[in-house]
Amino acid sequence: MSKVYLRNYTFRNIDKMFFCAEEQTQYGKGAITPFYHNPDKKIKLFQGDALSILKKAPDNCIDMIFADPPYFGNQSGLIIKRNDGHADTFDTQKAQWAYSKSINYQFEFHYTWLKEAQRILKKGSTIWVTGTYHSIGIVNVVLQDLGFKILNDIILHKRNAPPNFKGSCFRAVTETMLWAKKDSSGKTKFNYKAMKELNGGVQMKNIWEYWAEKNPFRHPATKQPIVLETAILAGNSN
Ligand SMILES: C[S@@+](CC[C@H](N)C(=O)[O-])C[C@H]1O[C@@H](n2cnc3c(N)ncnc32)[C@H](O)[C@@H]1O
């Protein structure tokens, strides 16, 4: 594939865009094996505990990070029966990682992985971290305390988000995505031109609105491809 069409935008450097830093660098002791490898597109996927996998990557080797870490917001363990066309049921009891934890636990969790993420990012490179109100405040504080430079808080507005099933508070239709640079030094990797082009020639705002497609994965936190595609395009300077 030589061209990728993202709405009206044509990305011509697709090989460069999907270049894996891992191809260039040797992992140290305890090398990990990808569970998916597509040599044509130079894509490798690794699966495991981020707290240990990130430690195996060398310093300053990653062009961009997108993370959707646990929100630690689940309190009830309900099995939600849905009829909004997204998925039939979502069993929150299976997602033990999502259960609410102490504030101390959450700080330690986010400090641990974000410290490693910062170490492996290249100079000027950025990280995108999504979250709900349960988690994003803590992530924001940790990012700042580690010396990341927060560039934007992007509001993801899912226009067809599901209702509040219990009718106990407002219907939640947004998530926040923090976009931050490794630190204050260096030129930020930002494909401003592509973002403007994507937005019909007008500077793109920090509110991204979209209609979610039917979610085949039965997980309400699944991110839409358009969100990831836009972030990947934005975080790679042309
Ligand atoms: C908010 S959900 C994000 C779901 C994601 N957007 C998706 O569509 O699969 C948080 C994810 O973090 C994963 N997770 C929790 N603890 C982890 C850890 N220590 N290392 C790697 N992943 C972890 C969970 O399995 C879950 O898939």
The ligand as an SDF file (V2000), in Angstrom:
LIG
                    3D

 27 29  0  0  0  0  0  0  0  0999 V2000
   -9.7600    1.6180   29.3650 C   0  0  0  0  0  0  0  0  0  0  0  0
   -9.3440    0.0330   28.7540 S   0  0  0  0  0  0  0  0  0  0  0  0
   -8.8680    0.4150   27.1290 C   0  0  0  0  0  0  0  0  0  0  0  0
   -9.4900   -0.4940   26.1420 C   0  0  0  0  0  0  0  0  0  0  0  0
   -8.9920   -0.2630   24.7330 C   0  0  0  0  0  0  0  0  0  0  0  0
   -9.3420    1.0490   24.2360 N   0  0  0  0  0  0  0  0  0  0  0  0
   -9.5380   -1.3450   23.8320 C   0  0  0  0  0  0  0  0  0  0  0  0
  -10.3130   -1.0430   22.9440 O   0  0  0  0  0  0  0  0  0  0  0  0
   -9.1910   -2.4910   24.0500 O   0  0  0  0  0  0  0  0  0  0  0  0
   -7.8220   -0.2940   29.5730 C   0  0  0  0  0  0  0  0  0  0  0  0
   -7.0490   -1.4570   29.0100 C   0  0  0  0  0  0  0  0  0  0  0  0
   -5.8330   -1.5590   29.7310 O   0  0  0  0  0  0  0  0  0  0  0  0
   -5.4910   -2.9350   29.8520 C   0  0  0  0  0  0  0  0  0  0  0  0
   -4.5450   -3.0430   30.9800 N   0  0  0  0  0  0  0  0  0  0  0  0
   -4.7980   -2.9500   32.2990 C   0  0  0  0  0  0  0  0  0  0  0  0
   -3.6500   -3.0590   33.0150 N   0  0  0  0  0  0  0  0  0  0  0  0
   -2.6490   -3.2300   32.1130 C   0  0  0  0  0  0  0  0  0  0  0  0
   -1.2360   -3.4070   32.2090 C   0  0  0  0  0  0  0  0  0  0  0  0
   -0.6090   -3.4260   33.3930 N   0  0  0  0  0  0  0  0  0  0  0  0
   -0.5210   -3.5550   31.0690 N   0  0  0  0  0  0  0  0  0  0  0  0
   -1.1350   -3.5260   29.8580 C   0  0  0  0  0  0  0  0  0  0  0  0
   -2.4680   -3.3370   29.6890 N   0  0  0  0  0  0  0  0  0  0  0  0
   -3.2040   -3.2070   30.8120 C   0  0  0  0  0  0  0  0  0  0  0  0
   -6.8260   -3.6320   30.0490 C   0  0  0  0  0  0  0  0  0  0  0  0
   -6.7390   -4.9850   29.6710 O   0  0  0  0  0  0  0  0  0  0  0  0
   -7.7300   -2.8160   29.1120 C   0  0  0  0  0  0  0  0  0  0  0  0
   -7.7580   -3.4130   27.8420 O   0  0  0  0  0  0  0  0  0  0  0  0
  1  2  1  0
  2  3  1  0
  2 10  1  0
  3  4  1  0
  4  5  1  0
  5  6  1  0
  5  7  1  0
  7  8  2  0
  7  9  1  0
 10 11  1  0
 11 12  1  0
 11 26  1  0
 12 13  1  0
 13 14  1  0
 13 24  1  0
 14 15  1  0
 14 23  1  0
 15 16  2  0
 16 17  1  0
 17 18  1  0
 17 23  2  0
 18 19  1  0
 18 20  2  0
 20 21  1  0
 21 22  2  0
 22 23  1  0
 24 25  1  0
 24 26  1  0
 26 27  1  0
M  CHG  2   2   1   9  -1
M  END
$$$$
